Amino acid sequence: MRFITIWLITTMAAAFPAQRATTERFDYLVRADFFAGAAGDEARLAKAIDLCERTLAENPSHAEAMVWHGAAMLVRSGQAFRAGDGANGGRLFQQGLDEMNKALEVKPDSPGVLIPRGAVLFEATRGMPADLARPLIQSAIANYEHALELQQPIWSSLGDHARGELLFGLAEGFARLGDQAKARGYFDRLVADAPTSGQVPKAKEWIATGAVPKTNGTSCTGCHK
């Protein structure tokens, strides 16, 4: 399992930038440590996990803490698999998936749950056998489509980067499933709705060739802080 950290930062930050809260959003508190941990900083990952666990101890139904803790377990799972510990890797993967699923049950209409869950599943399934990856990709697509539906009232107010990241995730997800018509629809919409997005060149390449250029995992045009 391979996490493309910058891509995750961009997608999660971009997908709901217009959301406002009277208290600090949980993702603002946890994501910097999570991403550093996913990139290999064990102390930062442990800090993110500790925040999630303390938050859940105070409020066991805190869906955002639940989804980020589940995502962290998938990072741990990847570490275990790379170390050759398949049994522990499988256990941690299932734990993480169960936690993210529970978070979705608690808050099925929250972009703060939908986007992290979908983004992590898109990346966690890269390199998986197709029969195992397919249902998880389908679930991630469902998360993104629901997030897109929720964004419609504010869609015109979002920047091209925000729109482009969400549409690109959907387009690439359908392309990975072999649904060329759905992929083409979202790639076309990306070009039309987000013409200055950094994902437009990739969308145009897919439209021309049927293949999305590989992400190098180290950079992202217009990445959000």
C-alpha positions in Angstrom: 0.0 0.0 0.0 1.4 3.4 -1.0 0.3 6.8 0.3 0.9 9.8 -2.0 1.1 12.3 0.8 1.0 15.6 -1.1 -2.0 14.4 -3.2 -3.9 13.6 0.0 -3.1 16.9 1.5 -4.4 18.7 -1.6 -7.5 16.6 -2.1 -8.7 16.8 1.5 -7.9 20.5 1.9 -9.4 21.4 -1.5 -12.6 19.4 -1.3 -14.3 21.5 1.4 -12.5 24.9 1.6 -15.7 26.9 2.0 -16.8 25.0 5.1 -16.8 27.2 8.2 -17.1 26.4 11.8 -17.3 28.2 15.1 -14.6 25.9 16.5 -11.4 24.8 14.9 -12.0 22.0 12.5 -10.6 18.7 13.6 -8.7 18.1 10.3 -6.8 21.3 11.0 -5.6 19.8 14.3 -4.6 16.4 13.0 -3.7 16.5 9.3 -0.2 18.0 9.4 0.9 15.3 11.9 -0.9 12.6 9.9 0.7 13.6 6.6 4.1 13.8 8.1 3.6 10.4 9.7 2.4 8.9 6.4 5.6 10.3 4.8 7.7 8.4 7.4 7.9 10.5 10.6 6.9 8.0 13.2 6.7 10.5 16.1 4.3 12.7 14.1 2.1 9.8 13.3 2.0 8.7 16.9 1.0 12.3 17.8 -1.9 12.2 15.3 -3.0 8.9 16.7 -2.8 10.1 20.2 -5.0 13.2 19.4 -7.6 10.9 17.8 -7.6 8.5 20.7 -7.9 11.3 23.3 -10.7 12.9 21.4 -12.5 9.6 21.1 -12.1 8.9 24.8 -14.0 12.2 25.5 -16.5 11.6 22.7 -16.7 8.1 21.3 -19.0 9.3 18.5 -16.6 11.9 17.2 -16.7 10.9 13.5 -13.8 13.1 12.3 -11.4 11.6 14.9 -12.7 8.2 14.0 -12.0 8.5 10.3 -8.5 10.0 10.8 -7.7 7.3 13.3 -8.8 4.7 10.8 -6.7 6.3 8.2 -3.7 6.2 10.5 -4.3 2.4 11.0 -4.1 2.1 7.2 -0.7 3.8 7.4 0.4 1.4 10.1 -0.9 -1.4 7.9 1.2 -0.3 5.0 4.3 -0.2 7.3 3.6 -3.7 8.5 3.2 -5.1 5.0 6.4 -3.4 3.9 8.2 -5.0 6.9 6.9 -8.5 5.8 4.4 -8.8 8.6 1.3 -9.7 6.5 -0.8 -10.9 9.4 -0.4 -7.6 11.4 -0.8 -5.7 8.1 -4.1 -7.4 7.4 -5.4 -6.9 10.9 -4.5 -3.2 10.9 -6.1 -2.7 7.5 -9.3 -4.2 8.6 -9.3 -2.2 11.8 -8.7 1.0 9.9 -11.5 0.2 7.3 -13.9 -0.7 10.1 -13.2 2.6 11.9 -13.7 4.7 8.7 -16.9 2.8 7.9 -18.2 3.5 11.4 -17.3 7.2 11.0 -19.4 7.2 7.8 -22.3 5.7 9.7 -22.1 8.4 12.3 -21.8 11.3 9.9 -22.8 10.2 6.4 -23.2 13.8 5.1 -20.0 15.3 6.4 -17.3 16.2 3.9 -14.9 16.0 6.9 -15.6 12.2 6.8 -16.3 11.6 3.2 -13.2 13.2 1.8 -10.5 11.7 4.1 -12.2 8.2 3.7 -12.4 8.4 0.0 -8.9 9.9 -0.5 -7.3 7.3 1.7 -9.1 4.4 0.0 -8.1 5.7 -3.5 -4.5 5.6 -2.5 -4.6 2.5 -0.3 -5.9 0.4 -3.3 -3.1 1.3 -5.6 -1.2 -1.9 -6.2 -3.9 -4.1 -4.7 -5.2 -7.1 -6.7 -8.1 -5.9 -8.8 -10.7 -8.1 -7.1 -9.8 -6.7 -3.7 -9.4 -3.1 -4.9 -12.6 -2.8 -6.9 -15.2 -2.6 -4.1 -13.0 -0.2 -2.1 -12.6 2.1 -5.2 -16.3 1.9 -5.7 -16.9 3.0 -2.1 -14.4 5.8 -2.4 -16.2 7.0 -5.6 -19.5 7.0 -3.7 -17.9 9.2 -1.0 -16.6 11.7 -3.5 -19.9 11.7 -5.5 -21.8 12.5 -2.3 -19.3 15.2 -1.4 -19.8 16.6 -4.8 -23.5 16.6 -4.3 -23.2 18.4 -1.0 -21.0 21.0 -2.6 -23.5 21.9 -5.3 -25.0 24.9 -3.5 -21.5 26.5 -3.2 -19.9 25.0 -6.3 -19.7 28.2 -8.2 -17.9 29.9 -5.2 -15.1 27.3 -5.1 -11.8 27.9 -6.7 -10.6 25.9 -9.8 -8.2 24.0 -7.6 -10.9 22.8 -5.3 -13.2 21.8 -8.1 -10.4 20.2 -10.1 -9.2 18.0 -7.3 -12.6 16.6 -6.5 -13.5 16.0 -10.2 -10.1 14.5 -10.9 -10.5 12.0 -8.1 -13.9 10.9 -9.5 -12.6 10.7 -13.1 -9.5 8.7 -12.2 -11.6 6.4 -10.0 -14.0 5.5 -12.8 -11.0 5.1 -15.2 -9.5 2.6 -12.7 -12.8 0.7 -12.7 -12.8 0.6 -16.5 -15.9 2.8 -16.8 -14.7 5.0 -19.6 -17.9 6.9 -20.2 -18.1 8.0 -16.5 -14.4 8.9 -16.5 -14.8 10.9 -19.7 -17.8 12.8 -18.3 -15.8 13.9 -15.2 -12.7 14.7 -17.1 -14.7 16.8 -19.5 -16.4 18.5 -16.6 -13.0 19.1 -15.0 -11.8 20.9 -18.1 -15.0 23.0 -18.3 -15.5 23.7 -14.6 -11.9 24.2 -13.5 -9.9 25.4 -16.5 -7.0 26.7 -14.4 -6.7 23.6 -12.2 -3.4 21.8 -12.2 -5.2 18.6 -13.1 -6.4 19.9 -16.5 -3.3 18.7 -18.4 -3.8 15.2 -17.0 -7.5 15.4 -17.9 -6.7 16.5 -21.4 -4.1 13.7 -21.8 -6.7 11.1 -20.7 -9.2 12.5 -23.2 -6.6 12.3 -26.0 -5.0 9.0 -25.1 -7.3 7.1 -22.6 -4.5 7.1 -20.0 -3.8 9.3 -17.0 -0.2 10.3 -16.5 1.3 8.8 -13.3 1.6 11.0 -10.3 5.2 11.3 -9.1 4.1 11.6 -5.4 6.3 14.5 -4.6 4.6 17.6 -5.9 1.2 19.1 -6.6 0.3 22.2 -8.6 -1.4 24.8 -6.4 -1.1 22.6 -3.2 -3.0 24.0 -0.3 -1.3 24.7 3.1 
